[in-house]
Amino acid sequence: MIKKLVLAIFLLLITANLSYAMIVSSVNQGEHFPGEESNLDITIKNTINANAEDVSLNLVFTNLPFIPIGGSERSTNKLKEDKEKTLSYIVKSSQDIAPGNYNIPYVLSYTDSSNERITKQGSLGVVVSANTELKISTELDNNVLGQKGKITLKIVNSGFGDIKFVNVKINPEGYTLLSSSNDYIGNIGSDDFETSSFDVIFNENSPRLTGVIEYKDFNNNDKIENINLPLKVYSREEAVNFGVIQNSKVPIYIGIVIALIILFFIYRFIRKRLRRNNKK
């Protein structure tokens, strides 16, 4: 019984000591993009049940793709019991940093009421976001008035982060859609592209490709990119002149064959006449 009581008191003391400490109570980070600067506000709270002096917080950037602007350490002379203090930093990331989550180690030091220097280590999380930048263009196949052709939409992700669940929806203007108006692409990585193709019959000389591209950006936010691109369609004569299509040579070949057949029969007729004349 005595042993259990001693153990309970010992655990209670440990719990009490753990609850009374200088802690990082919150972290506020401005939106951060590769190669840019952002604010990092870190709030520390005195929970040691006494005043603390010479409180300092040092961020450790060793082997990390970040550098501090204006120093990595902030301090305050005194932090009273149960009070908070916000320390502000400016952090810049490298140009080629990959968007994502990063841990920055810190060393928190203070002098307690017994004049003992206490040091605590930990880490805090920061997020590097990615701007989404899409470039869209079209390629046309057999874009001739009244004929079956193809519209191919090219989507280039020139932003720093990947995009996910990409879906294309188009609204026909000046052409008849032969395939589905909806095309699910999936994911497009940074500095990569995907295409979406639609079979159509062109009804006008100046149709437009209109619609939307739906996706989730790097931060998992729903995004919509509008599509409104002009398309050029040629008449058959223009298409032949510009080399979009080639004139069919089948009639020429048929004409040559017919001419050869006629010449063959003329040759046979003349040959028979000559034979008859020779017999006479």
Steps between C-alpha positions, in 0.01 A plus 500: 500500500782741593682418175187579296459831685862599436464408132182707469670803660802455269279492188309803624822696542615404150166607354516830686851570376399424143201734521713789624729591215573768244314393186438604142126557515429599138661559161364746246643481151439723202439330166837392369608426142835373362768768491294750697496648850222459756431591861520238772346598835570263788324544834661361815319463831637491855337209684779439756302654790759776540651788309769417243786723391728522195260300287632424151377297204755397238389342172746251351519512119795264454455282187160653430399686180424812705696799624397755765481866403625709791623214717371168630473593870247713685489570874323684779642610835214368712187294453265502796319197630216381270574776245570471128745668266494497120838496326507594133738369231539545126586181314603460137502169313728393217383547141494127427332384821232236451156603629400305808526481878827568684614482862725774639681402823517755781682551831299674773705626797414692815615561857261383771436640849786287636738676261540173311540514122245269336523393137225325308516369142218436257383567148218686331334442164485738205333457162638600161212552262496500120339742258303328227564625148332328207569568132242367258511472121327308222603283208257425215488200271314516166344835592292522182146632479242221498752225562584281798804625691658508842561770762788430740533713813853516645530588871847597627562523876775762522454556875715363783244252633314201361129523428257213556164369380513703179173487304413678173147599398433672168196675349477465117485830309509471122556127484316178573655287773533130409665391825426572866515865612668389824857364520669399828880540481616433858823654631740739325843536657694824523668590168297232320198490271202288398261512205128451455354420155147534360361368171285760323340609173579863423188704412639856496814678380570663838389271783627532858617248756324597822472313828675453834795313650424381855778385735642507851816706551803412713322620814198281420281798412237461227587709194330578169678630190279636221563403137416744220719451195432588135528224238573537128304288253561505122276443203603207282663732245694686773603172661646377170679831437652507850595131495260407779365224277621356169291477188408138432696352208255214456316668205836554328592135545157390372540728197841354423364146527206582269734666250727195501203270443381714209848506351518123543176446305608751231828315471321164465259645244782646292700180526204290380443733206865472405485121516191492276663730250812286493293185430336668203 
